[in-house]
Amino acid sequence: MTAVSEADLLSRFGFYKGALHIRALSLCVVSDVHIGLAETLYRQGLHFPLHEGETLLERFEAILDRFRPAIFVLDGDIFHAFDRVSRDVKETFSAILATLRAECEVVLVRGSHDTMLPLVAGTVDRYDHGGYTVVHGDREVDDHGTLVIGHDHPAIEIDLARFPCFLYGRGVVSGQDLVVMPAYNPLSPGVMINYARGRDFLSPILRRVDVGALQPVVEVDGEAVVLPPLAGIRRFA
């Protein structure tokens, strides 16, 4: 298992507000936007304003301003609810699309929650570009480049604080690199990965990966910090 240096990884990728920027392709990816999660929490009894729509839009605007991408991929679970698309969800979705499309090409990759999405927008099951393959991660995929997936919402605990995190693995999937995305929606608490094993993940792709070889990437005060592989973190925890 060989760790990738922070300098090498950051020369290839940018990490900011839950977005991955593939520098060579001028391409941004976010996963698990879960528009409508606030509505679900409200119905469950969390009765105070969460300002989901404004927060999501502000984050997209900040990402556009930072990276100026030519292509922006929303990698699955764009909607939260399986069975309904409320007026508020449609309005938030429309505002996000309008903001992104004013600056770049937009690609919508369908995720496990997106049963209603094809009724309101065109989607694809995967996006291949420049040696990269973007899929949501809820299904196996063959014949791919560097994989970018979501679905599992990884987060890591450091000194009793929880941080959403990316996971990077060099050559861990059939010899190809892997990037696992955190949940873009800040209302998602994330799933702790400090001591996770392959069988603990939802994605069939991650279940067959050497999880100890994955390096977490966290954002601290707007800057990405690349941590050692999980196997090393566990050894000193």
Wavefront OBJ file of the C-alpha trace (Angstrom):
o trace
v 0.000 0.000 0.000
v 1.564 3.294 -1.147
v 0.223 6.593 0.097
v -0.125 9.441 -2.374
v 1.470 12.701 -1.265
v -0.706 15.706 -0.616
v 1.149 17.690 -3.284
v 0.578 15.022 -5.933
v -3.118 14.626 -5.136
v -3.816 18.356 -4.975
v -2.032 18.948 -8.268
v -4.547 16.566 -9.858
v -7.723 17.464 -7.938
v -9.350 20.349 -6.137
v -11.596 19.684 -3.136
v -13.992 22.387 -1.964
v -17.419 22.448 -0.295
v -18.084 18.814 -1.182
v -17.043 19.260 -4.828
v -14.284 17.413 -6.652
v -12.519 19.396 -9.371
v -10.631 17.321 -11.931
v -8.163 19.964 -13.016
v -7.058 18.442 -16.330
v -10.665 18.230 -17.554
v -12.066 21.438 -16.036
v -14.777 19.190 -14.592
v -16.533 19.415 -11.226
v -18.478 16.622 -9.531
v -20.780 16.682 -6.522
v -22.776 13.732 -5.227
v -25.802 13.186 -3.001
v -27.336 16.652 -3.175
v -30.562 15.173 -1.707
v -32.786 18.134 -2.513
v -35.803 17.785 -0.220
v -33.967 16.313 2.775
v -35.099 19.340 4.801
v -38.726 18.549 3.951
v -38.293 14.987 5.202
v -36.722 16.187 8.448
v -39.572 18.653 8.901
v -42.159 15.894 8.478
v -40.269 13.882 11.087
v -40.683 16.667 13.624
v -37.647 18.910 13.176
v -39.661 22.137 13.141
v -37.215 24.958 12.576
v -36.039 26.536 9.312
v -33.102 24.763 7.685
v -32.783 27.026 4.618
v -31.772 24.069 2.472
v -32.397 25.703 -0.894
v -30.424 28.858 -0.111
v -27.548 26.870 1.394
v -27.245 24.492 -1.567
v -27.337 27.350 -4.055
v -24.733 29.380 -2.159
v -22.413 26.369 -2.142
v -22.805 25.863 -5.906
v -22.083 29.542 -6.528
v -18.939 29.349 -4.384
v -17.726 26.265 -6.283
v -18.325 27.929 -9.641
v -16.437 31.007 -8.477
v -13.490 28.952 -7.225
v -13.011 26.483 -10.075
v -14.747 27.981 -13.155
v -15.469 24.485 -14.563
v -16.468 23.772 -18.146
v -18.537 20.743 -17.063
v -20.461 20.117 -13.843
v -21.694 16.601 -12.986
v -24.353 15.952 -10.328
v -23.582 12.367 -9.413
v -26.820 10.806 -8.252
v -29.312 11.106 -5.408
v -30.048 14.601 -6.627
v -33.514 14.291 -5.071
v -34.083 12.867 -1.603
v -37.619 11.486 -1.790
v -38.245 8.366 -3.855
v -41.935 8.973 -4.552
v -42.657 12.707 -4.824
v -41.264 15.974 -6.134
v -42.777 18.886 -4.242
v -43.060 22.421 -5.559
v -40.227 23.572 -3.273
v -37.976 20.773 -4.525
v -38.742 21.666 -8.153
v -38.010 25.328 -7.478
v -34.695 24.558 -5.776
v -33.711 22.143 -8.531
v -34.621 24.672 -11.238
v -32.625 27.424 -9.508
v -29.571 25.157 -9.207
v -29.770 24.103 -12.866
v -30.172 27.695 -14.028
v -27.168 28.810 -11.973
v -24.954 25.996 -13.263
v -26.084 26.175 -16.891
v -25.328 29.876 -17.003
v -21.660 28.982 -16.490
v -21.038 25.470 -17.847
v -22.378 22.221 -19.282
v -24.394 20.179 -16.767
v -24.675 16.375 -16.604
v -27.160 14.577 -14.322
v -26.211 11.035 -13.309
v -29.109 9.059 -11.892
v -28.788 7.626 -8.349
v -30.753 5.181 -6.229
v -33.086 7.918 -4.906
v -33.765 9.450 -8.320
v -36.851 7.506 -9.385
v -38.677 10.795 -10.012
v -35.806 12.697 -11.616
v -36.312 11.440 -15.218
v -39.809 12.972 -15.118
v -38.350 16.469 -14.835
v -34.896 16.273 -16.452
v -32.724 14.162 -18.728
v -30.351 11.795 -16.966
v -27.631 9.237 -17.691
v -26.511 6.150 -15.755
v -22.812 6.978 -16.134
v -20.611 9.709 -17.517
v -17.284 8.891 -19.186
v -14.850 11.641 -20.072
v -11.081 11.877 -20.428
v -10.283 8.607 -18.698
v -12.729 9.143 -15.835
v -16.013 7.345 -15.164
v -18.620 8.993 -12.933
v -21.323 6.682 -11.548
v -23.420 6.954 -8.416
v -21.997 3.777 -6.936
v -25.159 1.850 -6.076
v -24.392 -0.717 -8.799
v -21.349 -2.499 -10.144
v -19.710 -1.058 -13.247
v -17.407 -2.662 -15.798
v -14.977 -1.221 -18.340
v -14.253 2.037 -16.547
v -11.531 4.602 -16.081
v -10.716 6.322 -12.806
v -13.946 5.867 -10.861
v -15.766 8.703 -9.129
v -18.669 7.498 -6.964
v -21.000 8.708 -4.232
v -23.747 6.826 -2.386
v -22.010 6.098 0.944
v -21.658 9.633 2.427
v -18.254 9.070 4.108
v -17.276 11.115 7.159
v -14.347 10.789 9.540
v -14.022 11.563 13.248
v -10.937 13.515 14.306
v -10.556 14.622 17.941
v -14.274 14.058 18.599
v -15.269 16.235 15.618
v -16.917 14.781 12.515
v -15.832 15.884 9.045
v -17.396 14.899 5.712
v -14.556 13.461 3.672
v -13.505 12.281 0.258
v -11.742 8.937 -0.042
v -8.981 8.359 -2.588
v -7.467 5.015 -3.523
v -4.689 4.525 -6.062
v -5.361 1.535 -8.309
v -7.794 -0.079 -5.865
v -10.547 -1.017 -8.371
v -9.283 -3.366 -11.075
v -6.085 -1.345 -11.221
v -7.933 1.958 -11.612
v -7.998 4.832 -9.134
v -11.091 5.578 -7.052
v -12.565 8.752 -5.570
v -15.498 8.447 -3.169
v -17.510 11.640 -2.720
v -18.994 12.947 0.534
v -22.651 13.940 0.692
v -22.996 17.418 -0.799
v -26.055 18.311 1.319
v -24.711 19.648 4.642
v -27.832 18.350 6.413
v -26.531 14.805 5.894
v -24.502 13.754 8.959
v -22.371 11.333 6.951
v -21.411 7.752 7.779
v -18.358 7.212 9.991
v -15.546 5.394 8.196
v -12.782 5.384 10.856
v -13.142 1.651 11.462
v -15.315 0.634 8.498
v -14.600 -2.561 6.598
v -15.604 -3.338 3.030
v -18.742 -5.156 4.139
v -19.931 -2.032 6.003
v -20.392 0.017 2.826
v -23.544 0.193 0.715
v -21.750 0.380 -2.623
v -20.871 -2.988 -4.178
v -17.820 -1.238 -5.609
v -16.510 -0.358 -2.143
v -17.297 -3.799 -0.746
v -14.545 -5.307 -2.887
v -11.943 -2.623 -2.192
v -9.106 -2.715 0.343
v -10.620 0.001 2.530
v -7.419 0.354 4.550
v -5.678 1.667 1.422
v -8.089 4.604 1.042
v -6.853 8.069 1.980
v -9.377 10.514 3.486
v -9.348 14.112 2.287
v -11.012 16.661 4.569
v -11.603 20.376 4.167
v -10.396 22.668 6.933
v -11.083 26.406 6.629
v -11.582 26.083 2.888
v -8.380 24.118 2.238
v -8.019 20.390 1.569
v -5.945 18.225 3.913
v -4.874 14.766 2.719
v -4.647 12.195 5.515
v -2.704 8.906 5.605
v -4.434 5.707 4.474
v -7.116 4.444 6.849
v -5.005 1.442 7.862
v -2.407 3.787 9.331
v -4.995 5.968 11.041
v -6.492 2.916 12.738
v -3.106 1.749 13.909
v -2.555 4.937 15.923
v -6.167 5.583 16.985
l 1 2 3 4 5 6 7 8 9 10 11 12 13 14 15 16 17 18 19 20 21 22 23 24 25 26 27 28 29 30 31 32 33 34 35 36 37 38 39 40 41 42 43 44 45 46 47 48 49 50 51 52 53 54 55 56 57 58 59 60 61 62 63 64 65 66 67 68 69 70 71 72 73 74 75 76 77 78 79 80 81 82 83 84 85 86 87 88 89 90 91 92 93 94 95 96 97 98 99 100 101 102 103 104 105 106 107 108 109 110 111 112 113 114 115 116 117 118 119 120 121 122 123 124 125 126 127 128 129 130 131 132 133 134 135 136 137 138 139 140 141 142 143 144 145 146 147 148 149 150 151 152 153 154 155 156 157 158 159 160 161 162 163 164 165 166 167 168 169 170 171 172 173 174 175 176 177 178 179 180 181 182 183 184 185 186 187 188 189 190 191 192 193 194 195 196 197 198 199 200 201 202 203 204 205 206 207 208 209 210 211 212 213 214 215 216 217 218 219 220 221 222 223 224 225 226 227 228 229 230 231 232 233 234 235 236 237
